[in-house]
Amino acid sequence: MVADRDLLDPLAGNTQSFSAETSPEGTSTTSGKASVPLFRRVRERLPAPPDHILAEIERKVHAGERLSAVDGMALFAAPDLLWLGRLARHAQRRISGDTVFFNINRHLNLTNVCKAKCAFCSFRRDDGEAGAYTMTVAEAVATARTTVAALPITELHIVNGLHPDLPFDYYVDMLRALSDALPNVHLKAFTAVEIWWFARITGKSYAEVLHELRDAGLGSMPGGGAEIFAPAVRRRICGYKSTAEDWLAVHRTAHGLGIRTNSTMLYGHIETAADRIDHLLRLRELQDETNGFQVFIPLRFHNANNRMSDLPMATPLETARIFAISRLMLDNIPHLKAYWIMLGLDTAQMLLEFGVDDLDGTVVEERIYHMAGAHTPHEMGRNELLRVIRDAGREPVQRDTTYNVMRRFSRDDDPSDDLPTTMTVQAGAVGALR
């Protein structure tokens, strides 16, 4: 789709030794030789663009004009990161001013049993494997009730593995039970990959699946499973998952039914700058068509306890560049979220100067990124989020899932009813993301 893809080989520098063989499980062997790393990050050396190219990009941003794929590639090579941050902050200020959003939410995984074996995943298990679990409907409702009794959450965020044996009715019944038990809590549930999976196991269309889920209580959808759209890279890191075209088709269908969704991109593995720009432009094109995405969330690859552990993680400076470019390229998606539990609170706060206007939420017991090596807290009190936002010179705004303002906090507004920073949850209660 994007001509710039031809500028860079998505797998340049990532190929294995000619004697290596890759098994379907993602291991690498070398018949009588030492094993070689299966994945290697691309070390791109993009030439710095001429000053007049960057000046024209700056002019476009200040004029509110759309950036091209070529502009995006130039930004990945721009030498002045602070200049890039100022451009992204200008673009963000035009959309949401000095507001920084957060919500009070609970992340919940129903199962980590998954048929897919994505190379980057530290969370999935085979059924019967140590650490594998599947919650019953009663257990999920009890876990959610426990959280609501302790915290005034407005959202349950539900993401799961692709369980090979659970019927579609399990998920419909789960939503209906949660909706009946917690009528005032918004249910944001099921990635596009899960919807694709439900369609496969039932023979239903995406629209039929989404209709049933919406009737059972589905309020909106997370953006997970997008990973990276580039086919060659996607085949290597998550070959069993739905294709990029499937992911986009599910979101197109959801938007057509009035279901708002999030969008994501997994970065910092074997993708190139051209792959990232292609990904952003495909999201932008769908948003032009449907206007159904409400936020974009770049997700940093974590390298612990998975088959891509040989890869170094993206640095904070690389992360800042990706967030800023995302804000500038995605001129039609209103919000840019820094998922603090993945990035660390210090980095998330810094990203407020690179186009971010959302720090996600208080997040009760996240699991997926912690199993991949994240060392951030599992949750955070509201006053701590207020402090982080205010220290950056911004106005904290508590929102609901669809970005309706619930409460604005002035500089002197210190709520005495702060959310607890710790709480006890049932064994088996786990978190999700995106």
MARRO-202448 format. One line per field, with one value per residue (C-alpha): z, y, x. Coordinates in nm, 3 decimals. Example, Ala and Ser with C-alpha at 12.3 -4.5 7.8 and 13.67 -1.06 7.14 Angstrom:
REM residues 2
w = 0.780;0.714
v = -0.450;-0.106
u = 1.230;1.367
//
This chain:
REM residues 434
w = 0.000;0.089;-0.166;0.109;0.200;-0.100;0.059;0.332;0.338;0.641;0.720;0.641;0.917;1.063;0.858;1.029;0.939;0.612;0.806;1.056;1.038;1.204;1.348;1.357;1.729;1.666;1.783;1.588;1.537;1.332;1.275;1.476;1.528;1.808;1.793;1.645;1.748;1.575;1.570;1.529;1.536;1.229;1.284;1.039;0.937;0.772;0.617;0.782;0.559;0.422;0.630;0.367;0.390;0.767;0.728;0.488;0.735;1.009;0.783;0.712;1.080;1.172;0.878;0.975;0.653;0.629;0.630;0.362;0.389;0.270;0.546;0.802;0.686;0.707;1.067;1.160;1.040;1.182;1.405;1.654;1.877;2.083;1.765;1.678;2.025;1.988;1.660;1.816;2.117;1.883;1.699;2.027;2.176;1.877;1.962;2.342;2.473;2.812;2.910;3.008;3.044;3.273;3.385;3.668;3.525;3.593;3.348;3.335;3.144;3.137;3.010;2.907;2.717;2.355;2.027;1.881;1.971;1.907;1.941;2.160;2.404;2.761;2.879;2.676;2.792;2.652;2.824;3.115;3.122;3.450;3.493;3.253;3.377;3.260;3.474;3.505;3.458;3.833;3.907;3.664;3.809;4.164;4.073;3.911;4.207;4.446;4.251;4.227;4.602;4.658;4.367;4.176;3.842;3.528;3.291;3.269;3.003;2.891;2.665;2.639;2.469;2.175;2.376;2.142;2.338;2.477;2.280;2.167;2.408;2.698;2.598;2.531;2.868;3.037;2.898;2.988;3.345;3.393;3.244;3.470;3.779;3.705;3.498;3.548;3.436;3.068;2.913;2.671;2.551;2.286;2.038;1.664;1.672;1.918;1.699;1.403;1.615;1.719;1.353;1.267;1.536;1.472;1.097;1.163;0.997;1.189;1.194;1.338;1.609;1.704;1.706;1.958;2.177;2.168;2.264;2.560;2.686;2.476;2.490;2.292;2.180;2.270;1.996;2.062;1.806;1.547;1.630;1.300;0.969;0.746;0.617;0.620;0.979;1.093;0.959;1.167;1.499;1.502;1.198;1.337;1.409;1.178;0.892;0.891;0.646;0.888;1.179;0.978;0.852;1.206;1.314;0.999;1.081;1.445;1.345;1.103;1.394;1.607;1.827;1.911;1.920;2.010;1.784;1.859;1.713;1.866;1.817;1.906;1.765;1.404;1.226;1.026;1.002;0.674;0.846;1.114;0.861;0.662;0.982;1.074;0.725;0.710;1.039;0.911;0.592;0.785;1.019;0.717;0.612;0.945;1.213;1.467;1.638;1.952;2.055;1.930;2.168;2.068;2.265;2.341;2.293;2.618;2.587;2.901;2.900;2.530;2.209;2.121;2.438;2.244;2.118;2.309;2.403;2.255;2.451;2.593;2.315;2.045;2.219;2.224;1.849;1.774;1.987;1.833;1.477;1.560;1.679;1.363;1.115;1.277;1.235;1.244;1.559;1.848;2.132;2.189;2.496;2.689;2.866;3.182;3.317;3.008;2.976;3.335;3.491;3.429;3.056;3.031;3.191;2.950;2.657;2.747;2.565;2.260;2.176;2.447;2.609;2.790;3.062;3.068;3.415;3.765;3.628;3.882;3.859;3.508;3.411;3.045;3.048;3.395;3.274;2.992;3.237;3.329;3.681;3.717;3.987;3.906;3.991;4.096;4.319;4.161;4.355;4.214;3.861;3.944;4.072;3.760;3.529;3.727;3.753;3.372;3.378;3.253;3.369;3.487;3.359;3.465;3.168;3.091;2.822;2.534;2.654;2.813;3.089;3.436;3.649;3.598;3.867;3.930;4.067;4.422;4.390;4.600;4.650;4.999;4.861;4.689;4.538;4.731;4.593;4.697;4.722;4.766;4.476;4.443;4.339;3.965;3.905;3.640;3.420;3.052;2.822;2.525
v = 0.000;0.246;0.303;0.385;0.016;-0.033;0.194;-0.058;-0.437;-0.525;-0.820;-0.662;-0.755;-0.999;-1.308;-1.609;-1.780;-1.972;-2.298;-2.223;-2.386;-2.242;-2.478;-2.395;-2.335;-2.058;-2.228;-2.201;-2.487;-2.538;-2.910;-2.965;-2.595;-2.355;-2.204;-1.857;-1.581;-1.624;-1.252;-0.949;-0.585;-0.376;-0.121;0.143;0.427;0.669;0.975;1.303;1.489;1.831;2.131;2.249;1.915;1.952;2.316;2.215;1.951;2.213;2.446;2.171;2.094;2.458;2.498;2.187;2.007;1.630;1.470;1.218;0.884;1.054;1.314;1.038;0.869;1.203;1.244;0.909;1.052;1.405;1.476;1.709;1.504;1.806;1.985;1.678;1.685;2.050;1.972;1.684;1.895;2.165;1.911;1.768;2.111;2.190;1.883;1.873;2.175;2.120;1.841;1.498;1.223;0.922;0.678;0.436;0.088;-0.278;-0.504;-0.861;-1.170;-1.459;-1.710;-1.726;-2.052;-1.964;-2.149;-1.879;-1.892;-1.538;-1.508;-1.197;-1.327;-1.416;-1.463;-1.749;-2.110;-2.440;-2.595;-2.804;-2.634;-2.492;-2.142;-2.196;-2.090;-2.024;-1.837;-1.948;-1.694;-1.694;-1.635;-1.344;-1.180;-1.229;-1.076;-0.777;-0.730;-0.736;-0.458;-0.244;-0.278;-0.126;0.119;0.338;0.189;0.291;0.034;-0.334;-0.401;-0.765;-0.935;-1.310;-1.586;-1.776;-2.075;-2.376;-2.536;-2.257;-2.205;-1.862;-1.887;-1.870;-1.516;-1.407;-1.544;-1.379;-1.036;-1.073;-1.179;-0.892;-0.644;-0.764;-0.759;-0.422;-0.219;0.107;-0.031;-0.003;-0.331;-0.278;-0.627;-0.852;-0.756;-0.781;-1.105;-1.250;-1.140;-1.304;-1.620;-1.619;-1.592;-1.886;-2.117;-2.030;-1.976;-1.641;-1.313;-1.040;-0.841;-1.133;-1.192;-0.825;-0.797;-1.082;-0.940;-0.592;-0.730;-0.905;-0.583;-0.504;-0.129;-0.082;-0.272;-0.249;-0.217;-0.518;-0.770;-0.512;-0.572;-0.461;-0.480;-0.552;-0.907;-1.034;-0.922;-1.030;-1.382;-1.412;-1.276;-1.381;-1.595;-1.774;-1.455;-1.282;-1.088;-0.710;-0.711;-0.919;-0.685;-0.381;-0.550;-0.629;-0.268;-0.142;-0.364;-0.253;0.112;0.051;-0.086;0.220;0.039;0.266;0.103;0.166;0.113;0.001;-0.076;-0.303;-0.143;-0.209;-0.561;-0.643;-0.383;-0.096;0.271;0.197;-0.073;0.175;0.439;0.180;0.076;0.434;0.517;0.211;0.316;0.672;0.551;0.345;0.637;0.859;0.603;0.530;0.780;0.498;0.499;0.707;0.661;0.523;0.340;0.254;-0.058;-0.122;-0.478;-0.635;-0.906;-1.122;-1.481;-1.511;-1.632;-1.283;-1.237;-1.183;-0.849;-0.530;-0.315;0.027;0.309;0.604;0.828;0.586;0.564;0.943;0.959;0.695;0.867;1.207;1.073;0.885;1.208;1.391;1.120;1.026;1.365;1.214;0.998;1.234;1.087;0.938;0.720;0.639;0.309;0.391;0.038;-0.071;0.234;0.334;0.644;0.865;0.788;0.827;1.170;1.271;1.167;1.441;1.663;1.434;1.444;1.227;1.340;1.021;0.818;0.532;0.460;0.339;-0.020;-0.296;-0.586;-0.593;-0.926;-0.944;-0.692;-0.792;-1.150;-1.002;-0.823;-0.493;-0.376;-0.103;-0.120;-0.320;-0.021;0.342;0.573;0.861;1.125;0.989;1.026;1.380;1.465;1.332;1.525;1.849;1.835;1.840;2.161;1.998;1.974;1.627;1.517;1.196;1.046;0.753;0.496;0.709;1.027;1.197;1.425;1.301;1.541;1.817;1.869;2.220;2.280;2.303;2.024;1.739;1.480;1.336;1.021;0.901;0.557;0.294;0.212;-0.152;-0.392;-0.763;-0.953;-1.314;-1.571;-1.606;-1.246;-1.113;-0.811;-0.736;-0.455;-0.240
u = 0.000;0.278;0.550;0.798;0.802;1.030;1.289;1.365;1.366;1.147;1.374;1.710;1.950;1.699;1.776;1.925;2.249;2.206;2.245;1.971;1.631;1.323;1.068;0.696;0.734;0.985;1.302;1.626;1.869;2.181;2.246;2.563;2.636;2.561;2.214;2.177;1.937;1.605;1.528;1.749;1.648;1.704;1.982;1.873;2.099;1.862;2.028;1.932;1.686;1.781;1.677;1.429;1.242;1.206;1.106;0.830;0.708;0.699;0.504;0.251;0.203;0.144;-0.094;-0.289;-0.199;-0.168;0.178;0.272;0.449;0.768;0.727;0.691;1.010;1.192;1.077;1.231;1.564;1.523;1.825;1.653;1.423;1.316;1.207;1.001;0.847;0.750;0.575;0.383;0.289;0.160;-0.054;-0.184;-0.257;-0.475;-0.687;-0.705;-0.516;-0.351;-0.589;-0.453;-0.710;-0.722;-0.988;-1.054;-1.053;-0.996;-0.814;-0.939;-0.828;-1.072;-0.813;-0.450;-0.495;-0.426;-0.397;-0.174;0.193;0.310;0.685;0.662;0.401;0.499;0.142;-0.012;-0.015;-0.132;-0.431;-0.304;0.035;0.160;0.020;-0.270;-0.612;-0.966;-1.215;-1.573;-1.849;-1.909;-1.540;-1.519;-1.828;-1.699;-1.363;-1.529;-1.764;-1.466;-1.300;-1.613;-1.665;-1.320;-1.289;-1.535;-1.431;-1.615;-1.465;-1.381;-1.116;-1.133;-0.876;-0.814;-0.624;-0.773;-0.890;-0.928;-1.212;-1.429;-1.751;-1.864;-2.157;-1.909;-1.811;-2.169;-2.280;-1.980;-2.067;-2.433;-2.349;-2.103;-2.348;-2.629;-2.406;-2.243;-2.488;-2.297;-1.960;-1.865;-1.749;-1.461;-1.389;-1.233;-0.966;-1.021;-0.822;-1.073;-1.364;-1.188;-1.149;-1.516;-1.615;-1.390;-1.525;-1.891;-1.902;-2.071;-1.979;-1.798;-2.122;-2.320;-2.059;-2.050;-2.429;-2.454;-2.180;-2.330;-2.669;-2.501;-2.340;-2.034;-1.974;-1.653;-1.344;-0.973;-0.713;-0.495;-0.378;-0.275;0.093;0.251;0.066;0.369;0.301;0.660;0.715;0.370;0.427;0.742;0.621;0.253;0.188;-0.118;-0.307;-0.548;-0.395;-0.377;-0.667;-0.876;-0.791;-0.891;-1.208;-1.322;-1.273;-1.445;-1.742;-1.748;-1.743;-2.028;-2.231;-2.154;-1.900;-1.606;-1.263;-0.900;-0.599;-0.243;0.098;0.363;0.704;1.066;1.111;1.208;0.997;1.148;1.061;0.882;0.676;0.571;0.469;0.274;0.094;0.005;-0.120;-0.343;-0.501;-0.537;-0.703;-0.960;-1.026;-1.092;-1.351;-1.524;-1.417;-1.450;-1.108;-1.096;-0.732;-0.400;-0.167;0.191;0.287;0.653;0.774;0.901;1.162;1.143;1.017;0.939;1.102;1.223;1.424;1.748;1.618;1.701;1.404;1.334;1.495;1.298;1.436;1.323;0.988;0.955;1.022;0.759;0.496;0.565;0.550;0.230;0.067;0.176;0.075;-0.257;-0.419;-0.769;-0.747;-0.819;-0.615;-0.269;-0.225;0.092;0.030;0.225;0.228;0.424;0.651;0.710;0.560;0.865;0.868;0.491;0.515;0.794;0.575;0.328;0.582;0.567;0.198;0.040;-0.286;-0.394;-0.220;-0.474;-0.606;-0.552;-0.528;-0.592;-0.342;-0.200;-0.039;0.058;0.343;0.458;0.502;0.713;0.942;0.775;0.864;0.604;0.335;0.024;-0.194;-0.177;-0.378;-0.566;-0.371;-0.045;-0.180;-0.292;0.057;0.228;-0.005;0.016;0.394;0.397;0.193;-0.126;-0.486;-0.597;-0.936;-1.106;-1.292;-1.513;-1.431;-1.558;-1.385;-1.681;-1.550;-1.643;-1.438;-1.183;-0.922;-0.791;-0.442;-0.577;-0.832;-0.689;-0.961;-0.973;-1.135;-0.818;-0.832;-0.637;-0.293;-0.324;-0.611;-0.665;-0.816;-0.915;-0.661;-0.680;-0.784;-0.554;-0.507;-0.506;-0.402;-0.489
//
